[in-house]
């Protein structure tokens, strides 16, 4: 997954920002490794504090050779890194590297793990013991009794992708659009430098998604192999349906077969099916993929109208389609499929419509939490160390200013550090970026 994101994002930015975006992806995985190990896991899966967050022991000190918990942390680490990496695309090409690293660390430490606790731990949205009462019985969201299900988010449409997509949205708003993206209120094209990387990165992500979705059975024994097989089918059908629908949408509205739209359509379809892949039938997956493409494309156009610059379409793909994925769990689930997937199913929540209400409330809560908490972090960074690079640095490219990749007119006379941006601008004028 991290390799896929790296290639996709590197291809979607200009060639003067490739090192920067690759470095962010590497650091997302590394920061998630340390901070999710130190604190994030305990916040996500520790004993609940009122259904809000876990209060476990930090540094995995509650896991040993006999507890069989090592593999769970390893699997969840990949999700934690993904939630942060989604944001890197939204704020690409104009954000200070060290400011972004602070956000990434806080995401893995607290912002993302709290949502994990709500939906996959012992939190108030969890289908497996939400906010247990004194007798240890689950108290799900709507009824306060053990007579209904919690939120169904099998592999993270809301818990992972909405957190990343909504956080990316607020980050893009606060950091502002790239210079030249909107001129006189009109959208200007700023294509990435490598369609090949975008395409290969998307295909690698598609492959990695089977690890996320099928792997979320957390085992293959006791009938779980059959669940994983079904998940592989629904995941495939949603991705392919969304790709085809996105192609049609781009042809109708953009009058072109836009490969970028098709690639992002694949990802939107994958995000849309992630919550419900185990509880829907194959034909449901086709419809979910079709609607995922419409949701993605509509959200993309809405951001243009609002003058919000999201270079990787992170919010339309992960935030908007992620919210749709949660709703689709309530729309298309059947009580028989819920039981087949191993969810505790009582009170026929799918048939009664209660499941849809739970999914809707869960999605709204995740949206508000991600927007407020990430917004607070980005605002704090903006008001203290600064969030955005200078216009000179942005023009030269972050690879020069942030990572030491300088092109000097006279290699024998490298400039002083404080003169680097000016020299980079001059170099940029001498050797402009290829169209």
KAFEN-V848436 format. One record per helix or strand of 3 or more residues. SS is the DSSP state (hx for helix, st for strand). FROM is the first residue (numbers start at 1). TO is the last residue. If there is no record, write none. Layout:
BEGIN
SS FROM TO
SS FROM TO
END
This chain:
BEGIN
hx 2 12
hx 15 45
hx 58 60
hx 70 90
hx 97 120
hx 157 175
hx 195 217
hx 224 253
hx 259 274
hx 282 305
hx 314 332
hx 335 340
hx 349 352
hx 354 383
hx 391 396
hx 398 403
hx 417 430
END
